[in-house]
Amino acid sequence: MRTAHRAETVRAAEAALKARLPEGALMQRAAAGLAAACCSLLGKGRVYGARVVLLVGSGDNGGDALYAGARLARRGAGVTAVLLGTRAHPGGLAALRAAGGRIADDPFDALAVADLVLDGITGIGGRGGLRPDAVPVARAARGSGAVVVAVDLPSGVDADSGEVTGEALRADATITFGTYKPGLLVDPAREYAGALRLVDIGLAPVLPGVPDVEALQHQDVAWLLPAPGAESDKYRRGVLGVVAGSARYPGAAVLAVAGALRGGAGAVRYVGPAADAVIAAHPETLVHAGPPAKAGRVQAWVVGPGLGDAPSLVTEVLASDVPVLVDADGLRGLDPAAVRARTAPTLLTPHAGEAAALLGVAREAVEAGRLAAVRELAARFGATVLLKGSTTLVSGPDGGPVRVNPTGTPWLATAGSGDVLSGLAGSLLAAGLPALDAGSCGAYLHGLAARRAFPGGAPLTATQVADSLPTAWHDVTTPS
């Protein structure tokens, strides 16, 4: 599992570690890892004679760049530093000069011929985008054709929130130290980070055990997913009730049921007006005219996809004593008090527009500050919230780590994709997974299915995503 910690937490851990180490040792560890990564990015045999430009700010971030530049200079690279802060790290500057590096007379001339640029302008404490004097240099770096490598974090992005409120320098790769930072995993900042590489500087023993953000990986999902045993039957595997679809949107019901069946539900009970369409597509479905309370035994409910204006159905489902996933039309006008009053878990799955309506803010505010939005929704409703989008986030109501889904792809921005996800995550709820695990594992498999459907990235439909779910499940649970 990838874990990320806020800047304040990282600074406290670094201070604790520095107290145990010789002066400068921690920065030298970071610089060594950074230089090694740069050598790898330049390619075998290309370090000698390579032209490297360091963009150096005033803080320790600039010091890391200078010490790494000194190491590259000692390996034969031509290293030039562009000093952008009010002062450069004195030890790092001395090391660079001693290794044969130089200070740029004209930063634009140096950048025009660079093979690699190290972005050490601002570190994890930077706020509000680049300073005006750094903007022309950053633009020249990005337009130079050189490989741009961010030191710990791309300059201009917010380490804690992932927000980008001014101009920032987009990197091809980010070499981060000790632990990931939340902004490296969450859009819009994630798009500025490029490929991520974590350098171990010995920080793990002094970091708190609970991170601020975490991202599941294959082995985590494989461990969490329910697997049927020899004595399993459809009830032990989980029966999911689905209240979805309408005369206008019968396909939403079909897709939600598809996600549930291909997500491993032992059985699916469908309640709604799209029974004929559901049975035609999935004859194994158990259908009922309703109301939901009389449909039969279920271990969890999904309510909302394509439902239209049916608040009484949402209210009835929320009154049940089993886990409930609320999506799409079910979120419209949802009462926080009604959700908070439930004794069983609730999982809400809004996209940015639905989240904005629930919070009473503009959609742009949610997309710019995803972490804050998902945490606020979870706290307000006392529920687990899966916020869909370019970075899908899952937050529990207890204020614990927010989970970031790493398998998302823009090709999932297609009609009906969210309905498939609702059925899939609902099937995991019915199988007994906690809401946080059901949401995060569901999002992981959903994204993986899209990638498996079209590995190279291509237009796809929600039906194709649903059809690929068994392959995604197999890929996760079968050792390579």
Secondary structure, 3 states (H helix, E strand, C coil): CEEECCHHHHHHHHHHHHCCCCCCHHHHHHHHHHHHHHHHHHCCCCCCCCEEEEEECCCHHHHHHHHHHHHHHHCCCEEEEEECCCCCCHHHHHHHHHCCCEECCCHHHHHHCCCEEEEECCCCCCCCCCCHHHHHHHHHHHCCCCEEEEECCCCCCCCCCCCCCCCCCCCCEEEEECCECHHHHCCCCHHHHCEEEEECCCCHHHCCCCCCEEECCHHHHHHHCCCCCCCCCHHHHCEEEEECCCCCCHHHHHHHHHHHHHCCCCEEEEECCCHHHHHHHCCCCEEECCCHHHCCCCCEEEECCCCCCCHHHHHHHHCCCCCEEECHHHHCCCCHHHHHCCCCCEEECCCHHHHHHHHCCCHHHHHHCHHHHHHHHHHHHCCEEEECCCCCEEECCCCCCEEECCCCCHHHCCCCHHHHHHHHHHHHHHCCCCHHHHHHHHHHHHHHHHHHHCCCCCCCCHHHHHHHHHHHHHHHHCCC
